[in-house]
Amino acid sequence: MQAAEGRKEAEACDGARSSSPASGPAPLAGSRPAAPDRLGVVNAVKPGETSRTPWIVGVSGASGTPYAAAVLRALLAAGESVDLVVSRASRLTLLDETGISFRDAHWREDLRDWLARGADGKPGTFEADLDGDAVRYWSAGDLAAGPSSGSYPAKGMLIVPASTACVAGVALGLSKDLLQRAASVTLKEGRRLVVAVRETPLSGQTLRQLVALDEAGAVVLPASPAFYAGATHIQDLVDFVAGRALDAAGVPHLLYRRWEGELGGGTSGT
Ligand SMILES: Cc1cc2nc3c(=O)[nH]c(=O)nc-3n(C[C@H](O)[C@H](O)[C@H](O)COP(=O)(O)O)c2cc1C
């Protein structure tokens, strides 16, 4: 963890935070401020209270920002809370693929715009309710953010899409930014890590790094849509990959039609 000085520096690099973490993480539901004379009750959860335990979603700079949008919408639809980390490089892919300039200081507005778009880029395709504390946003440069520590509650992490640079960083434990650090923390804590890698072809180096991630306990999930689920629109292909990522995380969803043992379901009109 960085000291307050380092934290200020990181925030200055990445722009001011506009979410509740902007002025330090908001207290978790069920937590209490530290009482120096009563250390036994710090972070105690009262009966009936529940602690917020989010999925961390990391968006890195590979092509495929519609995959991330589909995963985020489905997590929220399943009633899950989400801590979102958007890498610096992914701002370029997001700009390229949606026209949205993602800004730390206006993340809620920009995220709402992003999640409302279909995979074809059409605005207003979906409705995204981002009010409340369901989504927390952390700057990628904020190495003192909640998800940088194993003691921060989290169910696990999905990296969607994962660049080969991100794969390398996580495989090597570089922790060059919050996204990579949160992934390393997820592995060391033995939590589910889903890595939706997007690149083709894959170099031998990346393949070896993917094996290392698999051996470390991650689910390596290539962003490769299937055609047996009756896709008729680009959104169906995106939702298939997002749905498989959620399957790997154990989160229920209705994103694609599952295989039922009958050939012919992949043809249009069935
Ligand atoms: C428009 C665009 C598309 C890209 N697509 C991919 C991709 O599909 N896969 C990949 O591994 N890198 C891709 N890159 C390169 C990554 O953004 C780059 O390696 C970056 O360093 C990744 O950083 P990050 O992992 O911190 O997000 C793309 C870059 C741009 C600008």
The ligand as an SDF file (V2000), in Angstrom:
LIG
                    3D

 31 33  0  0  0  0  0  0  0  0999 V2000
   -7.4720    0.2000  -31.1060 C   0  0  0  0  0  0  0  0  0  0  0  0
   -6.5960   -0.7640  -30.3600 C   0  0  0  0  0  0  0  0  0  0  0  0
   -6.9050   -2.1070  -30.3450 C   0  0  0  0  0  0  0  0  0  0  0  0
   -6.0960   -3.0110  -29.6490 C   0  0  0  0  0  0  0  0  0  0  0  0
   -6.4640   -4.3240  -29.6440 N   0  0  0  0  0  0  0  0  0  0  0  0
   -5.7210   -5.2110  -28.9280 C   0  0  0  0  0  0  0  0  0  0  0  0
   -6.1450   -6.5720  -28.8320 C   0  0  0  0  0  0  0  0  0  0  0  0
   -7.1720   -6.9850  -29.3870 O   0  0  0  0  0  0  0  0  0  0  0  0
   -5.3980   -7.4030  -28.0700 N   0  0  0  0  0  0  0  0  0  0  0  0
   -4.2730   -6.9990  -27.4100 C   0  0  0  0  0  0  0  0  0  0  0  0
   -3.6590   -7.8070  -26.7130 O   0  0  0  0  0  0  0  0  0  0  0  0
   -3.8440   -5.6870  -27.4830 N   0  0  0  0  0  0  0  0  0  0  0  0
   -4.5390   -4.7930  -28.2320 C   0  0  0  0  0  0  0  0  0  0  0  0
   -4.1370   -3.4800  -28.2950 N   0  0  0  0  0  0  0  0  0  0  0  0
   -2.8770   -3.0840  -27.6430 C   0  0  0  0  0  0  0  0  0  0  0  0
   -3.0380   -2.7970  -26.1410 C   0  0  0  0  0  0  0  0  0  0  0  0
   -3.9260   -1.7180  -25.9470 O   0  0  0  0  0  0  0  0  0  0  0  0
   -1.6660   -2.4650  -25.5530 C   0  0  0  0  0  0  0  0  0  0  0  0
   -0.8330   -3.6290  -25.5410 O   0  0  0  0  0  0  0  0  0  0  0  0
   -1.7230   -1.8860  -24.1690 C   0  0  0  0  0  0  0  0  0  0  0  0
   -0.4160   -1.7270  -23.6860 O   0  0  0  0  0  0  0  0  0  0  0  0
   -2.4910   -2.7580  -23.2010 C   0  0  0  0  0  0  0  0  0  0  0  0
   -2.4050   -2.1720  -21.9220 O   0  0  0  0  0  0  0  0  0  0  0  0
   -3.3140   -2.6460  -20.7060 P   0  0  0  0  0  0  0  0  0  0  0  0
   -3.1810   -4.1350  -20.5960 O   0  0  0  0  0  0  0  0  0  0  0  0
   -2.7170   -1.9290  -19.5260 O   0  0  0  0  0  0  0  0  0  0  0  0
   -4.6990   -2.2080  -20.9480 O   0  0  0  0  0  0  0  0  0  0  0  0
   -4.9220   -2.5560  -28.9880 C   0  0  0  0  0  0  0  0  0  0  0  0
   -4.6210   -1.1860  -29.0030 C   0  0  0  0  0  0  0  0  0  0  0  0
   -5.4460   -0.3010  -29.6780 C   0  0  0  0  0  0  0  0  0  0  0  0
   -5.0940    1.1550  -29.6810 C   0  0  0  0  0  0  0  0  0  0  0  0
  1  2  1  0
  2  3  1  0
  2 30  2  0
  3  4  2  0
  4  5  1  0
  4 28  1  0
  5  6  2  0
  6  7  1  0
  6 13  1  0
  7  8  2  0
  7  9  1  0
  9 10  1  0
 10 11  2  0
 10 12  1  0
 12 13  2  0
 13 14  1  0
 14 15  1  0
 14 28  1  0
 15 16  1  0
 16 17  1  0
 16 18  1  0
 18 19  1  0
 18 20  1  0
 20 21  1  0
 20 22  1  0
 22 23  1  0
 23 24  1  0
 24 25  2  0
 24 26  1  0
 24 27  1  0
 28 29  2  0
 29 30  1  0
 30 31  1  0
M  END
$$$$
